[in-house]
Amino acid sequence: MEQNYGDTKIMRPLLDADVLLYEVGYSSQTRDAGFWVPRSWDWCQELFDKKVALICDEVRATEAPTLFLTNTPYISNLLNRKRKWEGEESIVEYIPNFRESLSTTGYKQGRKEEKPIHFKNLVAYMFSEYDVHVSENGLEADDALCIRQMSADPFGSTVICSRDKDLRQCSGWHYSWECGKQNAIGPVFVEQPGWIELQLKVNEKGKRLPPKLFGYGHKFFYAQLLMGDCVDTIKGAKGLGAVKAFAILEPLRTEEEMLEAVTKIYKDIYKEEAEKVFREQADLLWMIRKMKDGEPVRWRM
């Protein structure tokens, strides 16, 4: 359900800096004879600042943005050096994302390791010029974004700004900025259980593109449980794509109906392994909303 965005009194943008880091980084280099050639650092810095300012303008921000970064060994080392320089004695040990130990297929193993040339420059610049949040307890930026939005007081006073589809599970305001041929989306207010739609498009030559399922809220989470996510190496329910997932879930109105339908499909496909496979997929796909005793609260049946 969409609400009147004009009724929002306080709007603090919560920016997915993981996406910005790579988007601006790769926009700041060009290909020449098969090699990456960087633009000047001043050009890259200006592009980053303009991008952040544009996003804040698009969501009509009344507060300064907070940028969320996923921790890495490099970022962890940078933070510890910063603590040492500021006179702190404590060193925080790097903790890998908790999903890595849960996945039997290798969480995000299909992703390229290559980073933009200005990667380290951009990370250092963010820390020097912006309010940056890095979760050092095994969470990803996506998890931290959801936790911050769900705990906002008053709820509805923040807006998650990202192009990452996974974050659309989370309740509250969402905005996706324009990038290339992809239009901006929102701001959209998400109430549970959410909604999905099947997008059937053609390219500029009139050729039909593969069907795509778009959605928000928990309903989109259940769709992901059926479809999986090849980008993050999450298999979902084998053999189910956007069209079948939409046909199964669209008529359903409650989470109880969605859970029943999805678990039945897992049982039909995975037999005695169904519960184990379902649990793994749910843990990999579910964005963390809160912590308890220092541990992430995972999805519960």
N, C-alpha and C positions, 0 to 999 in steps of 0.2 A: 504494500500500500504506500502511495506517495503522499507525503504531508506537505503543508504549505511551508516552504523553506523560509519565507519571509517572516514567519513567527518565531524563528530561532533568535534568542537574545544574545548568546555567547557562541562564537564559533572558533574553536581552536583546531587548525589543520594538523592532522597526524599523517606525516608524509612517509611513504615507503621509500626509504633512501636506497634500498637494494636495487630497486628498479631504476631510480634516478641515476645512480652511480654508473650503471652499465649503459643506459640510454645516452646520457651526456658524454660518457667516456668514448663510446664508439662513434658518436656524432662529431667528436673532436679529432678524428683521424680519417685519412683517405687512403685508398689503394693506388699504388703506383708501381707498375711492373711487377705485380704480385706481392709487394711488400706494403706493410702499414706505415704511413707517414703521418706523424702527429702535427696537428695545428699548434699554434703557440699556446703556452699555459694561460696567458691573458685572455685569449679567445675562449678557451675552455671554461675558465673561471666566470667570465661574463655570461656565457651560455647557461651555466648552472644557476647563477643568481637570477637571471631572467626567467628561467623555468620555474624556480621556486616562487618568484614574485607573481608569475602568471597564474599558477595554481592557486595561490592565496587570493588573488583577485577574483578568480572564477568561483570560488566558494564563499566569497564575500567575508573573508576572515576578519575578525575583530581582535584576535590574539596572535602573537607570534607563533610560527609553526614549530613543532617538534619533529625531528627527523629520526627514523628508526632504522638501525642497521643490524644485520645478523652478525654475530660474533664469528671471528676466524682466528687462527693462531696469530696471524699478522696483526689484526686489530687488538687482540688480547695483549700482545707484546707492546703495542703502542700505548694502550691504556695503562699498563704497569709502569712504563717509562714515565708517563705523565704523572702518575701517583708518586713516583720516586722524586721527580722534579719538584712536586708540590710539598714534599716533606713527609709523605705517608710511608710507613714501614711495611704495611701489609701488601702482599703480592697475591693476586687472584689467579688461581690456576684455570687454564682454559678447559671448558667442558663441551664436548661435541654435542650436537643436537640429539635429543633423546630418541628420535625416530630412527637414527642410524643403527641402533642396537636392536630395534624391533623388526626391521625389514628383513625378509628372507630373499628378496630379489635385488637388494642393494639400493637403498634410498638415494635418488638423484644421481645414480651412477652413469646415466646416459648423457649428462650435461658436460659441455666442453669446459676445460680448466683454463682456457686462455682468458686473459684479462685485458681491458683497454690499456693503452700505454700510459695514460694519465691516472690510472687507478689509485696509486698511492698518493699522488698529489691531491686528488679529489677527496680521499678519506681524511687526509691531514687538514685540508681546507674546511671540510664540514666541522671538524672538531674545534677549529679556531674561530669560526664565524657563526655557527648555529648551535641551537640546543639539540644535542644528539643523545639518543638513548640506545644503549647496547645491552641486551640481555646476556648476562654472564652465567646463567644457570641452566644452560642446555636448551634454551628456547630459540626460535627463529624470530626475525623481525615481525613476521605475520602474527605470531602468537602474542608478542608484546603489543602490537597494534590493537588486537582484539581485547586483550586484557585492559589496556588503557581506555578504550572506548566503552567497554562494559562497566567500568568502575567510575566513569566520569560523573561528576556531581555539578549540576544536574545532568541526568542522562539525556542525550540529544544535543549536548553543547559542543560535541566534537564531530569531526568528519574525517573518516579514513580516506586518504587520497592515494590511490594506487592503480596500476593496470593489471595487477595480479588477480585472476579470477577466484582463487581460493579464499580470499578475504571477504568475498561477497556472502559467505555463510553468516557472517557476524551481524547482529542487530545494530540499528542506528543508521546514521548518515554515511553515504558512500559517494565518492566522485572518482571518475577515471578521466585523465586528461587526454587530449588529442595527441596522436602519434602517427606520423606517416599518413596512410589511407584510413586509419582507424579513428572514427569520430570520438569526441568527448561524450561521456555518459554521466548524467546526473547534474546536481546532487539528487540522490534517491534515498528515501528513508525506508529501511528494511524492518518489517515486523514479522515475527514468526507465525506460521511455519514457512513463510516465503512463497516464491512462485518460480515457474520455469516457462520458457517458450522455445519453440523450435524455429531456428532461422534457416531459411532456404534462399540462397542468394546465387547470383551469376556474376562472373567477372566482366571486365570491359569488352571482352570479345563475345559475350553472350553464352559462355560455357558455364554450365551448372557447377557450383562449388559443392564440396562435401557438406552434408547437413551439420549444423552446429547447434548445440544446446546451450542456451544462455539462461542464467537465473540468479536468484538471491535466496538467502536464508537456508533453513534446514532442508527445505525441499531440494535445493541445489546440492547440498551435501549428500542426500540420498541418491541423487542422480549420479554424482561422482562415484559413489559406492558401486553403482552398476557399471559405469563406463570405464572407471579407472582413470589414470593420468599417465600417459606415456612419457611426458616431460620429466616427471618425478619418479619414474619406474614403479608405478603403482598399478597392479593388474586389474583390480576390480573384479566384476563377474565376467569371466571369459566369454567373448563372443557377443557382448552387448554394446551397441553403439548409441549415438544420440537419438535416432528415430525410435528404437525399441524402448530406451529409457524414458523418453517423453511419453510414449503410448502407455507405459505402465504407471507412471507417477502423476501425470497431469490430471486424471479424474479424481485422484485422492485428495482429501481435504484435511485430514488429521495426521499427526506424526505416528500415531498408533497404526493407522492404515499403511503408511509408508514403510514403517519398520517391518510389519507383517509381510508385505509384498516383497521387500528386498531380501529378508531372511529366507523366505520360501524359495526364491530364485537361487540363493547361495546353496541351500540344501539340495536342490535339484541338480546343481552343477558339481558341487564339491562333496556331496554325500556325507560320510562320517567326518570329513575334514572341515565341514562347513563352518562350524562355530569358531574354530581356530583361524581359518582364513578370514572370516568376517571381522573378527576382533583385530587382526593385524591391519586390514584395510581401513577400518574405522579409526584406529590409532594414528595411522599415517595421514589420513585426510582431514581429521577433525582439528580445527584451529582452537588452541587453548584459550579459555575465557577467564580462568582464575587459577590461583596457586593455593595450595594448602600444605602447611608445614614444610614449605620450601620445595614442594613437588607439584608438577603440573597436574591439574584435574582433567583426566581424559574423558572421552565420550563414554556415557553409560547407557545401557539398554533400559 
